Amino acid sequence: MTNQSNPQDPKPPGLLQIIFSVLAAFLGVQSERNRERDFQHGKSTHYIVVGLIMTLLLIVALVGLVKLVLHSAGV
């Protein structure tokens, strides 16, 4: 059972597929097949919302990490 769907599949990508696509785009490793599926069957608003949420989570994680390091350094 594969997690990737056929680009000719008319069914839109699910939430997990959108999350994995956005993660792959963050890392720059998106496959051509998944990119075609996203552009043909996905709604851009779904990808934009997931991308914004993931960007906010990344910022919160980085701020938390910096605060933790500064706290442990005694600053």
Sequence and secondary structure as in RCSB ss.txt:
>XXXX:A:sequence
MTNQSNPQDPKPPGLLQIIFSVLAAFLGVQSERNRERDFQHGKSTHYIVVGLIMTLLLIVALVGLVKLVLHSAGV
>XXXX:A:secstr
  S   TT  S   HHHHHHHHHHHHHT   HHHHHHHHHHS HHHHHHHHHHHHHHHHHHHHHHHHHHHHHHT 
